[in-house]
Amino acid sequence: MKKIKVKCWVEDEGEKFYGPGPNELLKRIQEEGSLSRAASKMEMSYKKAWELVQRLNQHTEEPLVILKKGGQHGGGAEVTPQGLEIMREFENLQIKIDELVDQQTDLIKVLK
């Protein structure tokens, strides 16, 4: 079955910085409370996840994730209210895009 697919991301000065991957990482951080566990769940290296969080925080006025250094009780990671709002708005946009694409049946009919 043919289906139209659209990818959506946010750019800042021509550089991709927020899309499905970063959104998934924020969701996993929110669930796990840990960057290390979030990265592991996504089969991503800790280094790559850490760099992604740093890049996200650099492209926004307020940080999206606060990383807490490890210690006797271990570190942790927390998605900020700004991060939660961005996640919510990105997911709402994805729903709207999916609904719009699902309505575009003419191209699929022509491609039979």
Backbone bond lengths (Angstrom), bond angles and torsions (degrees), N, CA, C in turn:
res aa  C-N    CA-C-N  psi(-1)  N-CA   C-N-CA  omega(-1)  CA-C   N-CA-C  phi
1 M - - - 1.454 - - 1.532 109.35 -
2 K 1.299 115.92 129.73 1.455 121.26 179.98 1.524 110.10 -81.79
3 K 1.331 114.55 144.47 1.458 119.59 179.74 1.523 108.52 -148.92
4 I 1.301 117.40 139.40 1.458 122.14 176.14 1.519 108.27 -81.32
5 K 1.335 116.66 131.87 1.464 121.80 178.39 1.525 108.68 -121.17
6 V 1.312 116.50 141.88 1.459 122.71 179.36 1.519 108.13 -133.20
7 K 1.345 116.45 133.13 1.456 120.86 174.76 1.521 108.31 -103.18
8 C 1.310 115.58 141.76 1.459 121.35 -177.55 1.518 109.18 -129.03
9 W 1.329 116.23 136.89 1.453 121.58 174.62 1.514 108.68 -151.10
10 V 1.311 115.74 168.41 1.463 122.77 178.77 1.519 107.42 -109.27
11 E 1.329 115.48 135.07 1.459 121.04 176.61 1.519 109.53 -113.39
12 D 1.310 115.02 151.43 1.460 122.47 173.31 1.524 106.24 -128.27
13 E 1.318 116.24 113.14 1.461 122.30 -177.39 1.524 111.73 52.53
14 G 1.335 115.49 45.44 1.455 121.75 176.27 1.516 115.66 81.34
15 E 1.315 118.38 -2.02 1.462 122.01 -179.74 1.526 109.89 -106.09
16 K 1.344 115.98 125.49 1.468 120.12 175.62 1.523 107.84 -63.49
17 F 1.334 115.59 132.52 1.465 116.22 175.83 1.518 113.17 -137.62
18 Y 1.324 119.17 -15.56 1.466 118.59 177.51 1.514 108.90 -144.03
19 G 1.317 115.14 128.89 1.453 121.24 179.34 1.515 109.08 -164.04
20 P 1.323 117.07 -157.04 1.464 120.25 -177.47 1.528 113.94 -58.52
21 G 1.331 118.03 -41.17 1.475 120.56 -178.71 1.521 112.80 -64.68
22 P 1.340 117.70 -55.16 1.462 119.06 176.92 1.531 112.69 -59.55
23 N 1.328 117.05 -36.11 1.463 119.87 178.81 1.529 110.31 -63.44
24 E 1.328 115.85 -42.51 1.474 120.38 178.12 1.528 110.55 -63.56
25 L 1.327 116.69 -40.86 1.464 119.59 179.08 1.529 110.44 -62.15
26 L 1.320 117.82 -43.82 1.471 119.94 178.24 1.529 110.82 -62.13
27 K 1.331 117.24 -40.89 1.478 119.85 177.87 1.520 110.83 -61.30
28 R 1.316 116.62 -42.79 1.471 120.18 -179.66 1.527 110.97 -67.68
29 I 1.333 117.46 -39.50 1.465 119.97 176.98 1.523 109.51 -61.56
30 Q 1.324 116.97 -42.62 1.467 121.83 179.44 1.535 110.07 -60.57
31 E 1.323 116.37 -42.40 1.465 120.75 -179.12 1.528 112.29 -70.62
32 E 1.329 116.51 -42.24 1.460 121.73 -170.99 1.527 114.06 -91.96
33 G 1.345 117.13 -26.32 1.461 120.02 -175.55 1.519 112.82 69.26
34 S 1.343 115.38 17.78 1.456 120.56 -175.27 1.524 109.39 -152.23
35 L 1.334 116.15 130.80 1.461 119.91 176.88 1.525 110.06 -67.77
36 S 1.302 117.27 -40.65 1.459 121.81 -179.43 1.534 111.13 -60.05
37 R 1.322 117.34 -48.65 1.479 120.85 -179.91 1.529 111.19 -67.93
38 A 1.347 116.59 -37.92 1.465 120.09 177.81 1.521 110.33 -61.92
39 A 1.335 116.44 -45.86 1.463 120.86 179.44 1.523 110.42 -61.99
40 S 1.323 116.65 -43.21 1.458 121.37 179.77 1.528 111.30 -60.41
41 K 1.325 117.25 -43.27 1.473 121.49 179.56 1.526 111.33 -62.29
42 M 1.343 116.08 -29.60 1.466 120.75 -179.99 1.526 111.91 -93.08
43 E 1.334 116.50 3.58 1.460 121.78 -176.43 1.532 110.42 54.76
44 M 1.334 114.73 45.71 1.454 123.65 -179.50 1.524 107.00 -120.81
45 S 1.316 116.64 145.03 1.465 118.60 178.01 1.533 109.35 -68.28
46 Y 1.321 115.16 152.48 1.461 119.82 177.11 1.517 109.51 -59.82
47 K 1.323 117.17 -41.30 1.468 121.76 -178.60 1.527 111.10 -59.51
48 K 1.325 116.72 -46.06 1.469 120.49 179.72 1.529 110.39 -63.81
49 A 1.319 117.50 -42.29 1.468 121.52 179.38 1.535 110.26 -64.39
50 W 1.330 116.39 -42.15 1.466 120.92 179.73 1.524 109.77 -62.85
51 E 1.341 116.98 -45.02 1.466 120.88 179.07 1.524 111.32 -62.84
52 L 1.319 116.91 -38.46 1.463 121.22 178.65 1.529 110.69 -64.18
53 V 1.325 117.06 -43.64 1.470 120.83 177.78 1.526 110.12 -62.55
54 Q 1.333 117.25 -42.35 1.470 120.29 178.76 1.526 110.67 -60.87
55 R 1.339 116.10 -43.13 1.472 120.29 179.78 1.522 110.95 -65.10
56 L 1.320 117.65 -43.07 1.464 121.04 177.70 1.523 110.45 -58.77
57 N 1.325 115.74 -46.67 1.466 119.82 -178.12 1.528 112.21 -65.99
58 Q 1.314 117.72 -29.56 1.465 121.11 179.20 1.520 112.62 -73.96
59 H 1.326 117.12 -26.09 1.465 121.09 -176.25 1.528 113.46 -92.67
60 T 1.308 117.78 4.15 1.458 120.78 -179.79 1.525 109.47 -129.15
61 E 1.332 115.24 152.34 1.469 119.31 -179.69 1.523 111.61 -65.11
62 E 1.327 116.01 -39.22 1.466 121.24 178.09 1.525 107.75 -112.49
63 P 1.330 118.17 145.06 1.475 119.21 179.64 1.526 111.28 -63.24
64 L 1.321 115.34 147.42 1.466 120.99 176.73 1.519 110.98 -92.38
65 V 1.331 115.41 -25.52 1.463 121.38 -179.40 1.521 108.15 -137.59
66 I 1.326 115.29 136.47 1.458 121.02 173.32 1.520 107.10 -110.05
67 L 1.339 114.80 123.05 1.462 120.75 178.46 1.516 108.96 -98.38
68 K 1.317 115.52 132.66 1.469 120.97 178.99 1.516 107.83 -107.34
69 K 1.311 116.27 128.96 1.464 120.47 -178.31 1.518 110.53 -64.74
70 G 1.321 114.19 148.87 1.456 120.38 177.45 1.514 111.13 -68.33
71 G 1.245 116.26 170.34 1.455 122.61 -179.61 1.502 108.11 -178.25
72 Q 1.306 115.78 -150.41 1.459 120.15 -178.25 1.528 111.31 -58.84
73 H 1.335 116.69 -38.82 1.466 120.76 -178.75 1.521 112.55 -102.91
74 G 1.324 117.37 11.93 1.456 121.36 179.66 1.513 110.90 80.74
75 G 1.315 115.41 165.58 1.466 121.47 -179.84 1.503 110.20 -90.58
76 G 1.289 114.80 -149.20 1.448 119.67 178.80 1.510 109.24 172.43
77 A 1.302 115.09 177.39 1.458 121.82 178.33 1.516 107.78 -143.98
78 E 1.316 114.61 144.21 1.462 120.06 -178.12 1.521 109.47 -136.74
79 V 1.332 116.10 130.14 1.459 121.06 174.07 1.527 106.96 -79.71
80 T 1.317 116.18 128.12 1.465 121.57 -177.31 1.530 110.43 -77.00
81 P 1.335 117.72 166.89 1.471 119.72 174.44 1.533 112.01 -55.36
82 Q 1.326 117.48 -38.30 1.472 121.33 176.73 1.530 110.06 -61.44
83 G 1.322 116.77 -43.37 1.462 120.90 177.47 1.516 112.55 -62.73
84 L 1.321 116.29 -41.75 1.470 120.46 178.37 1.522 111.05 -63.15
85 E 1.331 116.48 -39.99 1.463 120.40 179.69 1.527 110.86 -66.61
86 I 1.314 116.97 -42.17 1.461 120.26 178.12 1.524 110.55 -63.26
87 M 1.328 117.27 -42.33 1.467 120.41 176.95 1.524 110.37 -58.31
88 R 1.316 116.34 -47.65 1.467 121.82 -178.35 1.535 110.63 -60.48
89 E 1.336 116.36 -46.54 1.465 120.09 -177.80 1.529 111.25 -68.19
90 F 1.326 117.80 -38.14 1.461 120.53 178.25 1.529 110.04 -64.59
91 E 1.321 117.18 -43.14 1.465 120.60 179.59 1.526 111.19 -66.38
92 N 1.341 117.67 -37.18 1.472 120.62 175.19 1.524 110.68 -63.15
93 L 1.326 116.71 -41.64 1.468 120.74 177.73 1.519 110.23 -62.54
94 Q 1.327 117.37 -43.07 1.470 121.11 178.97 1.527 110.84 -59.58
95 I 1.319 117.07 -41.32 1.474 120.87 178.81 1.517 110.38 -62.44
96 K 1.335 116.45 -45.01 1.472 120.53 179.92 1.524 111.08 -63.47
97 I 1.324 116.76 -41.65 1.469 120.63 178.77 1.525 109.94 -63.62
98 D 1.336 117.06 -45.72 1.468 120.76 179.42 1.527 111.33 -60.14
99 E 1.337 116.91 -41.80 1.467 120.52 179.03 1.527 110.89 -63.85
100 L 1.325 117.03 -42.62 1.464 121.47 178.92 1.522 110.73 -63.47
101 V 1.329 116.91 -46.17 1.459 121.17 -179.23 1.528 110.29 -63.69
102 D 1.321 117.89 -39.45 1.464 120.96 179.85 1.524 112.15 -62.88
103 Q 1.317 116.99 -25.75 1.469 121.11 179.68 1.529 112.11 -79.63
104 Q 1.319 117.70 -14.76 1.461 121.93 -175.63 1.527 110.14 -88.77
105 T 1.303 116.10 78.51 1.466 120.25 -175.44 1.525 113.07 -93.24
106 D 1.337 118.85 -14.23 1.464 120.90 -175.94 1.522 111.81 -60.59
107 L 1.307 118.41 -44.46 1.466 121.12 -178.79 1.524 110.50 -62.40
108 I 1.311 117.62 -42.70 1.462 121.44 -179.67 1.543 109.53 -63.22
109 K 1.326 117.02 -40.50 1.475 120.41 179.07 1.526 110.65 -61.37
110 V 1.320 117.23 -40.85 1.458 121.72 -179.08 1.528 111.32 -69.23
111 L 1.327 116.82 -30.54 1.465 121.69 -177.20 1.528 114.29 -82.16
112 K 1.316 118.99 2.44 1.474 121.70 -177.08 1.500 112.49 -51.35
